[in-house]
Amino acid sequence: MFHSIQKGIDYVNSHSPEEIAKVIQPQFKETPLENITTIVERYQSQDTWKTDVVFEKDSFDLLQNILEEAGELSQRVSYEDLVTTEFARKAKKK
């Protein structure tokens, strides 16, 4: 499973927003391609996408910041209480 996720991560980090939008457009049939492209560009400009499958604390904090700014997070959660990286780190070593 982690290998497949890593392939997706590698793809979004090596392709343009337009290319990514075209690939994911079937999942968002009612959304115009231009809107999907804009959303992908926003994710890239926020440095939202990671480079590997390990969910580090700085990425977790960034996600919480984005959710707070969007008004979707009313209370922050402790990284240590919610996240375990054990399995991702093991898969990364293989």
PyMOL Python script that loads the backbone (N, CA, C, O; Angstrom):
from pymol import cmd

cmd.read_pdbstr("""\
ATOM      1  N   MET A   1       0.812  -1.186   0.000  1.00  0.00           N
ATOM      2  CA  MET A   1       0.000   0.000   0.000  1.00  0.00           C
ATOM      3  C   MET A   1       0.864   1.262   0.000  1.00  0.00           C
ATOM      4  O   MET A   1       0.598   2.193  -0.760  1.00  0.00           O
ATOM      5  N   PHE A   2       1.888   1.299   0.839  1.00  0.00           N
ATOM      6  CA  PHE A   2       2.722   2.496   0.906  1.00  0.00           C
ATOM      7  C   PHE A   2       3.438   2.744  -0.414  1.00  0.00           C
ATOM      8  O   PHE A   2       3.687   3.894  -0.775  1.00  0.00           O
ATOM      9  N   HIS A   3       3.775   1.669  -1.144  1.00  0.00           N
ATOM     10  CA  HIS A   3       4.436   1.826  -2.443  1.00  0.00           C
ATOM     11  C   HIS A   3       3.521   2.559  -3.424  1.00  0.00           C
ATOM     12  O   HIS A   3       3.974   3.436  -4.159  1.00  0.00           O
ATOM     13  N   SER A   4       2.249   2.204  -3.435  1.00  0.00           N
ATOM     14  CA  SER A   4       1.285   2.856  -4.326  1.00  0.00           C
ATOM     15  C   SER A   4       1.108   4.317  -3.964  1.00  0.00           C
ATOM     16  O   SER A   4       1.029   5.177  -4.842  1.00  0.00           O
ATOM     17  N   ILE A   5       1.045   4.595  -2.684  1.00  0.00           N
ATOM     18  CA  ILE A   5       0.913   5.982  -2.242  1.00  0.00           C
ATOM     19  C   ILE A   5       2.152   6.774  -2.647  1.00  0.00           C
ATOM     20  O   ILE A   5       2.042   7.920  -3.082  1.00  0.00           O
ATOM     21  N   GLN A   6       3.337   6.163  -2.503  1.00  0.00           N
ATOM     22  CA  GLN A   6       4.574   6.842  -2.889  1.00  0.00           C
ATOM     23  C   GLN A   6       4.584   7.148  -4.382  1.00  0.00           C
ATOM     24  O   GLN A   6       5.059   8.209  -4.788  1.00  0.00           O
ATOM     25  N   LYS A   7       4.069   6.239  -5.204  1.00  0.00           N
ATOM     26  CA  LYS A   7       3.994   6.495  -6.648  1.00  0.00           C
ATOM     27  C   LYS A   7       3.128   7.720  -6.927  1.00  0.00           C
ATOM     28  O   LYS A   7       3.465   8.537  -7.784  1.00  0.00           O
ATOM     29  N   GLY A   8       2.008   7.854  -6.205  1.00  0.00           N
ATOM     30  CA  GLY A   8       1.152   9.025  -6.366  1.00  0.00           C
ATOM     31  C   GLY A   8       1.856  10.303  -5.941  1.00  0.00           C
ATOM     32  O   GLY A   8       1.753  11.332  -6.609  1.00  0.00           O
ATOM     33  N   ILE A   9       2.566  10.230  -4.835  1.00  0.00           N
ATOM     34  CA  ILE A   9       3.328  11.376  -4.352  1.00  0.00           C
ATOM     35  C   ILE A   9       4.378  11.783  -5.380  1.00  0.00           C
ATOM     36  O   ILE A   9       4.537  12.967  -5.676  1.00  0.00           O
ATOM     37  N   ASP A  10       5.094  10.802  -5.924  1.00  0.00           N
ATOM     38  CA  ASP A  10       6.106  11.090  -6.941  1.00  0.00           C
ATOM     39  C   ASP A  10       5.478  11.748  -8.168  1.00  0.00           C
ATOM     40  O   ASP A  10       6.062  12.656  -8.759  1.00  0.00           O
ATOM     41  N   TYR A  11       4.282  11.284  -8.549  1.00  0.00           N
ATOM     42  CA  TYR A  11       3.609  11.836  -9.723  1.00  0.00           C
ATOM     43  C   TYR A  11       3.261  13.310  -9.522  1.00  0.00           C
ATOM     44  O   TYR A  11       3.576  14.142 -10.373  1.00  0.00           O
ATOM     45  N   VAL A  12       2.615  13.637  -8.402  1.00  0.00           N
ATOM     46  CA  VAL A  12       2.201  15.029  -8.214  1.00  0.00           C
ATOM     47  C   VAL A  12       3.389  15.962  -8.029  1.00  0.00           C
ATOM     48  O   VAL A  12       3.280  17.160  -8.289  1.00  0.00           O
ATOM     49  N   ASN A  13       4.516  15.433  -7.585  1.00  0.00           N
ATOM     50  CA  ASN A  13       5.701  16.267  -7.423  1.00  0.00           C
ATOM     51  C   ASN A  13       6.515  16.408  -8.699  1.00  0.00           C
ATOM     52  O   ASN A  13       7.480  17.171  -8.729  1.00  0.00           O
ATOM     53  N   SER A  14       6.148  15.693  -9.751  1.00  0.00           N
ATOM     54  CA  SER A  14       6.920  15.759 -10.992  1.00  0.00           C
ATOM     55  C   SER A  14       6.077  16.149 -12.206  1.00  0.00           C
ATOM     56  O   SER A  14       6.555  16.082 -13.339  1.00  0.00           O
ATOM     57  N   HIS A  15       4.825  16.556 -11.977  1.00  0.00           N
ATOM     58  CA  HIS A  15       3.956  16.944 -13.092  1.00  0.00           C
ATOM     59  C   HIS A  15       3.333  18.316 -12.838  1.00  0.00           C
ATOM     60  O   HIS A  15       3.240  18.782 -11.702  1.00  0.00           O
ATOM     61  N   SER A  16       2.919  18.931 -13.915  1.00  0.00           N
ATOM     62  CA  SER A  16       2.323  20.267 -13.830  1.00  0.00           C
ATOM     63  C   SER A  16       0.895  20.187 -13.297  1.00  0.00           C
ATOM     64  O   SER A  16       0.267  19.130 -13.357  1.00  0.00           O
ATOM     65  N   PRO A  17       0.387  21.293 -12.783  1.00  0.00           N
ATOM     66  CA  PRO A  17      -1.003  21.310 -12.328  1.00  0.00           C
ATOM     67  C   PRO A  17      -1.985  20.892 -13.431  1.00  0.00           C
ATOM     68  O   PRO A  17      -2.980  20.219 -13.162  1.00  0.00           O
ATOM     69  N   GLU A  18      -1.698  21.294 -14.660  1.00  0.00           N
ATOM     70  CA  GLU A  18      -2.572  20.934 -15.773  1.00  0.00           C
ATOM     71  C   GLU A  18      -2.596  19.420 -15.996  1.00  0.00           C
ATOM     72  O   GLU A  18      -3.656  18.833 -16.212  1.00  0.00           O
ATOM     73  N   GLU A  19      -1.417  18.797 -15.940  1.00  0.00           N
ATOM     74  CA  GLU A  19      -1.339  17.344 -16.120  1.00  0.00           C
ATOM     75  C   GLU A  19      -2.062  16.613 -14.993  1.00  0.00           C
ATOM     76  O   GLU A  19      -2.793  15.654 -15.239  1.00  0.00           O
ATOM     77  N   ILE A  20      -1.860  17.062 -13.776  1.00  0.00           N
ATOM     78  CA  ILE A  20      -2.506  16.436 -12.622  1.00  0.00           C
ATOM     79  C   ILE A  20      -4.013  16.593 -12.724  1.00  0.00           C
ATOM     80  O   ILE A  20      -4.757  15.641 -12.487  1.00  0.00           O
ATOM     81  N   ALA A  21      -4.468  17.791 -13.075  1.00  0.00           N
ATOM     82  CA  ALA A  21      -5.903  18.056 -13.188  1.00  0.00           C
ATOM     83  C   ALA A  21      -6.559  17.134 -14.216  1.00  0.00           C
ATOM     84  O   ALA A  21      -7.656  16.627 -13.980  1.00  0.00           O
ATOM     85  N   LYS A  22      -5.908  16.916 -15.334  1.00  0.00           N
ATOM     86  CA  LYS A  22      -6.464  16.025 -16.362  1.00  0.00           C
ATOM     87  C   LYS A  22      -6.586  14.591 -15.845  1.00  0.00           C
ATOM     88  O   LYS A  22      -7.556  13.898 -16.154  1.00  0.00           O
ATOM     89  N   VAL A  23      -5.616  14.152 -15.068  1.00  0.00           N
ATOM     90  CA  VAL A  23      -5.640  12.785 -14.540  1.00  0.00           C
ATOM     91  C   VAL A  23      -6.750  12.600 -13.506  1.00  0.00           C
ATOM     92  O   VAL A  23      -7.407  11.560 -13.481  1.00  0.00           O
ATOM     93  N   ILE A  24      -6.959  13.595 -12.662  1.00  0.00           N
ATOM     94  CA  ILE A  24      -7.953  13.432 -11.588  1.00  0.00           C
ATOM     95  C   ILE A  24      -9.349  13.899 -11.987  1.00  0.00           C
ATOM     96  O   ILE A  24     -10.303  13.676 -11.242  1.00  0.00           O
ATOM     97  N   GLN A  25      -9.489  14.536 -13.135  1.00  0.00           N
ATOM     98  CA  GLN A  25     -10.783  15.077 -13.546  1.00  0.00           C
ATOM     99  C   GLN A  25     -11.919  14.045 -13.516  1.00  0.00           C
ATOM    100  O   GLN A  25     -13.030  14.416 -13.138  1.00  0.00           O
ATOM    101  N   PRO A  26     -11.712  12.773 -13.889  1.00  0.00           N
ATOM    102  CA  PRO A  26     -12.824  11.814 -13.824  1.00  0.00           C
ATOM    103  C   PRO A  26     -13.418  11.650 -12.419  1.00  0.00           C
ATOM    104  O   PRO A  26     -14.568  11.233 -12.281  1.00  0.00           O
ATOM    105  N   GLN A  27     -12.660  11.966 -11.401  1.00  0.00           N
ATOM    106  CA  GLN A  27     -13.169  11.876 -10.033  1.00  0.00           C
ATOM    107  C   GLN A  27     -14.047  13.074  -9.669  1.00  0.00           C
ATOM    108  O   GLN A  27     -14.748  13.055  -8.657  1.00  0.00           O
ATOM    109  N   PHE A  28     -14.001  14.106 -10.497  1.00  0.00           N
ATOM    110  CA  PHE A  28     -14.737  15.352 -10.242  1.00  0.00           C
ATOM    111  C   PHE A  28     -15.500  15.758 -11.497  1.00  0.00           C
ATOM    112  O   PHE A  28     -15.304  16.854 -12.021  1.00  0.00           O
ATOM    113  N   LYS A  29     -16.353  14.887 -11.967  1.00  0.00           N
ATOM    114  CA  LYS A  29     -17.036  15.051 -13.251  1.00  0.00           C
ATOM    115  C   LYS A  29     -17.803  16.359 -13.383  1.00  0.00           C
ATOM    116  O   LYS A  29     -17.918  16.891 -14.487  1.00  0.00           O
ATOM    117  N   GLU A  30     -18.322  16.881 -12.298  1.00  0.00           N
ATOM    118  CA  GLU A  30     -19.136  18.092 -12.362  1.00  0.00           C
ATOM    119  C   GLU A  30     -18.316  19.375 -12.215  1.00  0.00           C
ATOM    120  O   GLU A  30     -18.868  20.475 -12.245  1.00  0.00           O
ATOM    121  N   THR A  31     -16.999  19.231 -12.056  1.00  0.00           N
ATOM    122  CA  THR A  31     -16.131  20.399 -11.867  1.00  0.00           C
ATOM    123  C   THR A  31     -15.342  20.657 -13.143  1.00  0.00           C
ATOM    124  O   THR A  31     -14.689  19.749 -13.658  1.00  0.00           O
ATOM    125  N   PRO A  32     -15.392  21.878 -13.660  1.00  0.00           N
ATOM    126  CA  PRO A  32     -14.634  22.198 -14.877  1.00  0.00           C
ATOM    127  C   PRO A  32     -13.127  21.990 -14.672  1.00  0.00           C
ATOM    128  O   PRO A  32     -12.601  22.199 -13.578  1.00  0.00           O
ATOM    129  N   LEU A  33     -12.459  21.582 -15.730  1.00  0.00           N
ATOM    130  CA  LEU A  33     -11.017  21.327 -15.690  1.00  0.00           C
ATOM    131  C   LEU A  33     -10.251  22.548 -15.192  1.00  0.00           C
ATOM    132  O   LEU A  33      -9.278  22.406 -14.452  1.00  0.00           O
ATOM    133  N   GLU A  34     -10.675  23.738 -15.587  1.00  0.00           N
ATOM    134  CA  GLU A  34      -9.989  24.959 -15.166  1.00  0.00           C
ATOM    135  C   GLU A  34     -10.035  25.116 -13.636  1.00  0.00           C
ATOM    136  O   GLU A  34      -9.056  25.542 -13.023  1.00  0.00           O
ATOM    137  N   ASN A  35     -11.172  24.770 -13.032  1.00  0.00           N
ATOM    138  CA  ASN A  35     -11.287  24.872 -11.574  1.00  0.00           C
ATOM    139  C   ASN A  35     -10.386  23.852 -10.876  1.00  0.00           C
ATOM    140  O   ASN A  35      -9.750  24.162  -9.869  1.00  0.00           O
ATOM    141  N   ILE A  36     -10.338  22.642 -11.414  1.00  0.00           N
ATOM    142  CA  ILE A  36      -9.478  21.606 -10.836  1.00  0.00           C
ATOM    143  C   ILE A  36      -8.024  22.049 -10.931  1.00  0.00           C
ATOM    144  O   ILE A  36      -7.259  21.877  -9.982  1.00  0.00           O
ATOM    145  N   THR A  37      -7.641  22.614 -12.063  1.00  0.00           N
ATOM    146  CA  THR A  37      -6.270  23.093 -12.252  1.00  0.00           C
ATOM    147  C   THR A  37      -5.938  24.173 -11.228  1.00  0.00           C
ATOM    148  O   THR A  37      -4.850  24.166 -10.653  1.00  0.00           O
ATOM    149  N   THR A  38      -6.858  25.091 -10.998  1.00  0.00           N
ATOM    150  CA  THR A  38      -6.651  26.158 -10.007  1.00  0.00           C
ATOM    151  C   THR A  38      -6.463  25.572  -8.615  1.00  0.00           C
ATOM    152  O   THR A  38      -5.606  26.026  -7.857  1.00  0.00           O
ATOM    153  N   ILE A  39      -7.254  24.576  -8.282  1.00  0.00           N
ATOM    154  CA  ILE A  39      -7.141  23.935  -6.965  1.00  0.00           C
ATOM    155  C   ILE A  39      -5.789  23.247  -6.817  1.00  0.00           C
ATOM    156  O   ILE A  39      -5.138  23.359  -5.778  1.00  0.00           O
ATOM    157  N   VAL A  40      -5.371  22.537  -7.859  1.00  0.00           N
ATOM    158  CA  VAL A  40      -4.067  21.861  -7.827  1.00  0.00           C
ATOM    159  C   VAL A  40      -2.948  22.890  -7.679  1.00  0.00           C
ATOM    160  O   VAL A  40      -2.009  22.681  -6.911  1.00  0.00           O
ATOM    161  N   GLU A  41      -3.046  24.004  -8.413  1.00  0.00           N
ATOM    162  CA  GLU A  41      -2.042  25.065  -8.295  1.00  0.00           C
ATOM    163  C   GLU A  41      -1.978  25.590  -6.858  1.00  0.00           C
ATOM    164  O   GLU A  41      -0.897  25.857  -6.335  1.00  0.00           O
ATOM    165  N   ARG A  42      -3.135  25.733  -6.234  1.00  0.00           N
ATOM    166  CA  ARG A  42      -3.186  26.222  -4.852  1.00  0.00           C
ATOM    167  C   ARG A  42      -2.493  25.240  -3.912  1.00  0.00           C
ATOM    168  O   ARG A  42      -1.715  25.640  -3.046  1.00  0.00           O
ATOM    169  N   TYR A  43      -2.782  23.951  -4.089  1.00  0.00           N
ATOM    170  CA  TYR A  43      -2.118  22.941  -3.248  1.00  0.00           C
ATOM    171  C   TYR A  43      -0.600  23.017  -3.416  1.00  0.00           C
ATOM    172  O   TYR A  43       0.144  22.951  -2.437  1.00  0.00           O
ATOM    173  N   GLN A  44      -0.150  23.155  -4.662  1.00  0.00           N
ATOM    174  CA  GLN A  44       1.295  23.226  -4.885  1.00  0.00           C
ATOM    175  C   GLN A  44       1.890  24.488  -4.255  1.00  0.00           C
ATOM    176  O   GLN A  44       2.966  24.429  -3.661  1.00  0.00           O
ATOM    177  N   SER A  45       1.209  25.620  -4.376  1.00  0.00           N
ATOM    178  CA  SER A  45       1.755  26.870  -3.828  1.00  0.00           C
ATOM    179  C   SER A  45       1.777  26.855  -2.302  1.00  0.00           C
ATOM    180  O   SER A  45       2.595  27.545  -1.694  1.00  0.00           O
ATOM    181  N   GLN A  46       0.888  26.079  -1.674  1.00  0.00           N
ATOM    182  CA  GLN A  46       0.871  25.957  -0.211  1.00  0.00           C
ATOM    183  C   GLN A  46       1.897  24.951   0.281  1.00  0.00           C
ATOM    184  O   GLN A  46       2.051  24.758   1.487  1.00  0.00           O
ATOM    185  N   ASP A  47       2.595  24.313  -0.640  1.00  0.00           N
ATOM    186  CA  ASP A  47       3.553  23.265  -0.297  1.00  0.00           C
ATOM    187  C   ASP A  47       2.857  22.148   0.479  1.00  0.00           C
ATOM    188  O   ASP A  47       3.385  21.631   1.463  1.00  0.00           O
ATOM    189  N   THR A  48       1.654  21.787   0.012  1.00  0.00           N
ATOM    190  CA  THR A  48       0.815  20.801   0.688  1.00  0.00           C
ATOM    191  C   THR A  48       1.315  19.386   0.460  1.00  0.00           C
ATOM    192  O   THR A  48       1.248  18.555   1.365  1.00  0.00           O
ATOM    193  N   TRP A  49       1.820  19.095  -0.747  1.00  0.00           N
ATOM    194  CA  TRP A  49       2.211  17.722  -1.051  1.00  0.00           C
ATOM    195  C   TRP A  49       3.567  17.384  -0.478  1.00  0.00           C
ATOM    196  O   TRP A  49       4.502  18.183  -0.509  1.00  0.00           O
ATOM    197  N   LYS A  50       3.644  16.201   0.035  1.00  0.00           N
ATOM    198  CA  LYS A  50       4.866  15.698   0.646  1.00  0.00           C
ATOM    199  C   LYS A  50       5.758  15.049  -0.411  1.00  0.00           C
ATOM    200  O   LYS A  50       5.389  14.958  -1.582  1.00  0.00           O
ATOM    201  N   THR A  51       6.933  14.601   0.021  1.00  0.00           N
ATOM    202  CA  THR A  51       7.835  13.897  -0.886  1.00  0.00           C
ATOM    203  C   THR A  51       7.938  12.413  -0.552  1.00  0.00           C
ATOM    204  O   THR A  51       8.473  11.630  -1.337  1.00  0.00           O
ATOM    205  N   ASP A  52       7.418  12.026   0.629  1.00  0.00           N
ATOM    206  CA  ASP A  52       7.416  10.597   0.985  1.00  0.00           C
ATOM    207  C   ASP A  52       6.200  10.291   1.860  1.00  0.00           C
ATOM    208  O   ASP A  52       5.427  11.190   2.190  1.00  0.00           O
ATOM    209  N   VAL A  53       6.035   9.029   2.231  1.00  0.00           N
ATOM    210  CA  VAL A  53       4.829   8.587   2.935  1.00  0.00           C
ATOM    211  C   VAL A  53       4.858   8.815   4.448  1.00  0.00           C
ATOM    212  O   VAL A  53       3.851   8.579   5.117  1.00  0.00           O
ATOM    213  N   VAL A  54       5.968   9.261   4.994  1.00  0.00           N
ATOM    214  CA  VAL A  54       6.054   9.490   6.440  1.00  0.00           C
ATOM    215  C   VAL A  54       5.416  10.843   6.754  1.00  0.00           C
ATOM    216  O   VAL A  54       5.828  11.872   6.218  1.00  0.00           O
ATOM    217  N   PHE A  55       4.410  10.831   7.623  1.00  0.00           N
ATOM    218  CA  PHE A  55       3.664  12.041   7.978  1.00  0.00           C
ATOM    219  C   PHE A  55       4.343  12.710   9.168  1.00  0.00           C
ATOM    220  O   PHE A  55       4.021  12.430  10.323  1.00  0.00           O
ATOM    221  N   GLU A  56       5.285  13.597   8.865  1.00  0.00           N
ATOM    222  CA  GLU A  56       6.094  14.259   9.887  1.00  0.00           C
ATOM    223  C   GLU A  56       5.293  15.346  10.607  1.00  0.00           C
ATOM    224  O   GLU A  56       4.246  15.777  10.123  1.00  0.00           O
ATOM    225  N   LYS A  57       5.784  15.779  11.746  1.00  0.00           N
ATOM    226  CA  LYS A  57       5.088  16.774  12.560  1.00  0.00           C
ATOM    227  C   LYS A  57       4.902  18.093  11.816  1.00  0.00           C
ATOM    228  O   LYS A  57       3.845  18.712  11.932  1.00  0.00           O
ATOM    229  N   ASP A  58       5.901  18.538  11.057  1.00  0.00           N
ATOM    230  CA  ASP A  58       5.753  19.810  10.342  1.00  0.00           C
ATOM    231  C   ASP A  58       4.644  19.740   9.294  1.00  0.00           C
ATOM    232  O   ASP A  58       3.952  20.733   9.067  1.00  0.00           O
ATOM    233  N   SER A  59       4.467  18.598   8.662  1.00  0.00           N
ATOM    234  CA  SER A  59       3.373  18.427   7.702  1.00  0.00           C
ATOM    235  C   SER A  59       2.027  18.413   8.414  1.00  0.00           C
ATOM    236  O   SER A  59       1.045  18.965   7.917  1.00  0.00           O
ATOM    237  N   PHE A  60       1.989  17.782   9.573  1.00  0.00           N
ATOM    238  CA  PHE A  60       0.770  17.747  10.374  1.00  0.00           C
ATOM    239  C   PHE A  60       0.386  19.165  10.813  1.00  0.00           C
ATOM    240  O   PHE A  60      -0.785  19.541  10.757  1.00  0.00           O
ATOM    241  N   ASP A  61       1.368  19.939  11.245  1.00  0.00           N
ATOM    242  CA  ASP A  61       1.110  21.321  11.654  1.00  0.00           C
ATOM    243  C   ASP A  61       0.625  22.162  10.473  1.00  0.00           C
ATOM    244  O   ASP A  61      -0.286  22.977  10.624  1.00  0.00           O
ATOM    245  N   LEU A  62       1.233  21.967   9.294  1.00  0.00           N
ATOM    246  CA  LEU A  62       0.806  22.687   8.097  1.00  0.00           C
ATOM    247  C   LEU A  62      -0.651  22.360   7.770  1.00  0.00           C
ATOM    248  O   LEU A  62      -1.435  23.255   7.454  1.00  0.00           O
ATOM    249  N   LEU A  63      -1.012  21.084   7.846  1.00  0.00           N
ATOM    250  CA  LEU A  63      -2.391  20.674   7.590  1.00  0.00           C
ATOM    251  C   LEU A  63      -3.346  21.354   8.574  1.00  0.00           C
ATOM    252  O   LEU A  63      -4.400  21.848   8.173  1.00  0.00           O
ATOM    253  N   GLN A  64      -2.988  21.379   9.835  1.00  0.00           N
ATOM    254  CA  GLN A  64      -3.846  22.027  10.827  1.00  0.00           C
ATOM    255  C   GLN A  64      -3.953  23.532  10.558  1.00  0.00           C
ATOM    256  O   GLN A  64      -5.019  24.119  10.740  1.00  0.00           O
ATOM    257  N   ASN A  65      -2.861  24.151  10.130  1.00  0.00           N
ATOM    258  CA  ASN A  65      -2.900  25.580   9.787  1.00  0.00           C
ATOM    259  C   ASN A  65      -3.882  25.844   8.653  1.00  0.00           C
ATOM    260  O   ASN A  65      -4.679  26.780   8.716  1.00  0.00           O
ATOM    261  N   ILE A  66      -3.821  25.016   7.621  1.00  0.00           N
ATOM    262  CA  ILE A  66      -4.710  25.176   6.464  1.00  0.00           C
ATOM    263  C   ILE A  66      -6.162  24.979   6.883  1.00  0.00           C
ATOM    264  O   ILE A  66      -7.037  25.743   6.477  1.00  0.00           O
ATOM    265  N   LEU A  67      -6.419  23.953   7.696  1.00  0.00           N
ATOM    266  CA  LEU A  67      -7.782  23.696   8.161  1.00  0.00           C
ATOM    267  C   LEU A  67      -8.293  24.824   9.049  1.00  0.00           C
ATOM    268  O   LEU A  67      -9.471  25.174   8.984  1.00  0.00           O
ATOM    269  N   GLU A  68      -7.429  25.392   9.873  1.00  0.00           N
ATOM    270  CA  GLU A  68      -7.819  26.529  10.709  1.00  0.00           C
ATOM    271  C   GLU A  68      -8.169  27.741   9.853  1.00  0.00           C
ATOM    272  O   GLU A  68      -9.193  28.389  10.070  1.00  0.00           O
ATOM    273  N   GLU A  69      -7.312  28.041   8.880  1.00  0.00           N
ATOM    274  CA  GLU A  69      -7.533  29.188   7.996  1.00  0.00           C
ATOM    275  C   GLU A  69      -8.828  29.044   7.213  1.00  0.00           C
ATOM    276  O   GLU A  69      -9.477  30.039   6.889  1.00  0.00           O
ATOM    277  N   ALA A  70      -9.205  27.810   6.908  1.00  0.00           N
ATOM    278  CA  ALA A  70     -10.445  27.555   6.165  1.00  0.00           C
ATOM    279  C   ALA A  70     -11.665  27.536   7.086  1.00  0.00           C
ATOM    280  O   ALA A  70     -12.798  27.423   6.617  1.00  0.00           O
ATOM    281  N   GLY A  71     -11.435  27.645   8.387  1.00  0.00           N
ATOM    282  CA  GLY A  71     -12.538  27.622   9.336  1.00  0.00           C
ATOM    283  C   GLY A  71     -13.091  26.235   9.595  1.00  0.00           C
ATOM    284  O   GLY A  71     -14.218  26.094  10.068  1.00  0.00           O
ATOM    285  N   GLU A  72     -12.309  25.206   9.290  1.00  0.00           N
ATOM    286  CA  GLU A  72     -12.757  23.820   9.433  1.00  0.00           C
ATOM    287  C   GLU A  72     -12.205  23.128  10.676  1.00  0.00           C
ATOM    288  O   GLU A  72     -12.573  21.989  10.965  1.00  0.00           O
ATOM    289  N   LEU A  73     -11.331  23.800  11.409  1.00  0.00           N
ATOM    290  CA  LEU A  73     -10.729  23.196  12.595  1.00  0.00           C
ATOM    291  C   LEU A  73     -10.914  24.134  13.772  1.00  0.00           C
ATOM    292  O   LEU A  73     -10.386  25.246  13.780  1.00  0.00           O
ATOM    293  N   SER A  74     -11.662  23.686  14.760  1.00  0.00           N
ATOM    294  CA  SER A  74     -11.936  24.546  15.912  1.00  0.00           C
ATOM    295  C   SER A  74     -10.946  24.321  17.053  1.00  0.00           C
ATOM    296  O   SER A  74     -10.787  25.183  17.918  1.00  0.00           O
ATOM    297  N   GLN A  75     -10.278  23.160  17.055  1.00  0.00           N
ATOM    298  CA  GLN A  75      -9.324  22.855  18.124  1.00  0.00           C
ATOM    299  C   GLN A  75      -8.182  22.030  17.560  1.00  0.00           C
ATOM    300  O   GLN A  75      -8.413  21.033  16.876  1.00  0.00           O
ATOM    301  N   ARG A  76      -6.953  22.435  17.842  1.00  0.00           N
ATOM    302  CA  ARG A  76      -5.781  21.690  17.365  1.00  0.00           C
ATOM    303  C   ARG A  76      -5.638  20.386  18.143  1.00  0.00           C
ATOM    304  O   ARG A  76      -6.078  20.272  19.286  1.00  0.00           O
ATOM    305  N   VAL A  77      -5.013  19.411  17.495  1.00  0.00           N
ATOM    306  CA  VAL A  77      -4.811  18.090  18.078  1.00  0.00           C
ATOM    307  C   VAL A  77      -3.310  17.842  18.181  1.00  0.00           C
ATOM    308  O   VAL A  77      -2.544  18.283  17.324  1.00  0.00           O
ATOM    309  N   SER A  78      -2.897  17.147  19.211  1.00  0.00           N
ATOM    310  CA  SER A  78      -1.492  16.818  19.413  1.00  0.00           C
ATOM    311  C   SER A  78      -1.046  15.772  18.389  1.00  0.00           C
ATOM    312  O   SER A  78      -1.694  14.740  18.217  1.00  0.00           O
ATOM    313  N   TYR A  79       0.057  16.053  17.720  1.00  0.00           N
ATOM    314  CA  TYR A  79       0.642  15.120  16.749  1.00  0.00           C
ATOM    315  C   TYR A  79       0.911  13.770  17.403  1.00  0.00           C
ATOM    316  O   TYR A  79       0.582  12.724  16.843  1.00  0.00           O
ATOM    317  N   GLU A  80       1.503  13.799  18.576  1.00  0.00           N
ATOM    318  CA  GLU A  80       1.884  12.567  19.269  1.00  0.00           C
ATOM    319  C   GLU A  80       0.669  11.708  19.636  1.00  0.00           C
ATOM    320  O   GLU A  80       0.767  10.482  19.688  1.00  0.00           O
ATOM    321  N   ASP A  81      -0.474  12.354  19.890  1.00  0.00           N
ATOM    322  CA  ASP A  81      -1.686  11.614  20.254  1.00  0.00           C
ATOM    323  C   ASP A  81      -2.404  11.021  19.053  1.00  0.00           C
ATOM    324  O   ASP A  81      -3.187  10.083  19.204  1.00  0.00           O
ATOM    325  N   LEU A  82      -2.152  11.554  17.863  1.00  0.00           N
ATOM    326  CA  LEU A  82      -2.942  11.156  16.699  1.00  0.00           C
ATOM    327  C   LEU A  82      -2.171  10.375  15.637  1.00  0.00           C
ATOM    328  O   LEU A  82      -2.753   9.544  14.940  1.00  0.00           O
ATOM    329  N   VAL A  83      -0.883  10.629  15.509  1.00  0.00           N
ATOM    330  CA  VAL A  83      -0.117  10.090  14.381  1.00  0.00           C
ATOM    331  C   VAL A  83       0.892   9.044  14.837  1.00  0.00           C
ATOM    332  O   VAL A  83       1.580   9.218  15.843  1.00  0.00           O
ATOM    333  N   THR A  84       0.966   7.958  14.081  1.00  0.00           N
ATOM    334  CA  THR A  84       2.055   7.001  14.238  1.00  0.00           C
ATOM    335  C   THR A  84       2.732   6.844  12.879  1.00  0.00           C
ATOM    336  O   THR A  84       2.060   6.715  11.856  1.00  0.00           O
ATOM    337  N   THR A  85       4.037   6.856  12.875  1.00  0.00           N
ATOM    338  CA  THR A  85       4.778   6.727  11.619  1.00  0.00           C
ATOM    339  C   THR A  85       5.493   5.381  11.512  1.00  0.00           C
ATOM    340  O   THR A  85       6.268   5.157  10.582  1.00  0.00           O
ATOM    341  N   GLU A  86       5.236   4.505  12.445  1.00  0.00           N
ATOM    342  CA  GLU A  86       5.934   3.220  12.521  1.00  0.00           C
ATOM    343  C   GLU A  86       5.892   2.449  11.202  1.00  0.00           C
ATOM    344  O   GLU A  86       6.929   2.012  10.702  1.00  0.00           O
ATOM    345  N   PHE A  87       4.709   2.286  10.646  1.00  0.00           N
ATOM    346  CA  PHE A  87       4.552   1.445   9.454  1.00  0.00           C
ATOM    347  C   PHE A  87       5.138   2.130   8.216  1.00  0.00           C
ATOM    348  O   PHE A  87       5.754   1.473   7.377  1.00  0.00           O
ATOM    349  N   ALA A  88       4.950   3.440   8.104  1.00  0.00           N
ATOM    350  CA  ALA A  88       5.508   4.174   6.972  1.00  0.00           C
ATOM    351  C   ALA A  88       7.028   4.163   6.995  1.00  0.00           C
ATOM    352  O   ALA A  88       7.665   4.041   5.949  1.00  0.00           O
ATOM    353  N   ARG A  89       7.608   4.290   8.172  1.00  0.00           N
ATOM    354  CA  ARG A  89       9.076   4.256   8.273  1.00  0.00           C
ATOM    355  C   ARG A  89       9.620   2.884   7.901  1.00  0.00           C
ATOM    356  O   ARG A  89      10.662   2.780   7.253  1.00  0.00           O
ATOM    357  N   LYS A  90       8.911   1.822   8.314  1.00  0.00           N
ATOM    358  CA  LYS A  90       9.335   0.462   7.943  1.00  0.00           C
ATOM    359  C   LYS A  90       9.254   0.268   6.432  1.00  0.00           C
ATOM    360  O   LYS A  90      10.158  -0.306   5.826  1.00  0.00           O
ATOM    361  N   ALA A  91       8.178   0.744   5.831  1.00  0.00           N
ATOM    362  CA  ALA A  91       8.008   0.603   4.380  1.00  0.00           C
ATOM    363  C   ALA A  91       9.049   1.430   3.624  1.00  0.00           C
ATOM    364  O   ALA A  91       9.522   1.017   2.565  1.00  0.00           O
ATOM    365  N   LYS A  92       9.394   2.560   4.150  1.00  0.00           N
ATOM    366  CA  LYS A  92      10.378   3.432   3.520  1.00  0.00           C
ATOM    367  C   LYS A  92      11.759   2.778   3.482  1.00  0.00           C
ATOM    368  O   LYS A  92      12.529   3.015   2.551  1.00  0.00           O
ATOM    369  N   LYS A  93      12.080   1.959   4.482  1.00  0.00           N
ATOM    370  CA  LYS A  93      13.385   1.289   4.561  1.00  0.00           C
ATOM    371  C   LYS A  93      13.532   0.193   3.519  1.00  0.00           C
ATOM    372  O   LYS A  93      14.653  -0.181   3.174  1.00  0.00           O
ATOM    373  N   LYS A  94      12.413  -0.333   3.008  1.00  0.00           N
ATOM    374  CA  LYS A  94      12.468  -1.455   2.065  1.00  0.00           C
ATOM    375  C   LYS A  94      12.930  -1.017   0.695  1.00  0.00           C
ATOM    376  O   LYS A  94      13.032  -1.841  -0.214  1.00  0.00           O
TER     377      LYS A  94
END
""", "prot")
cmd.dss("prot")
cmd.show_as("cartoon", "prot")
cmd.util.cbc("prot")
cmd.orient("prot")
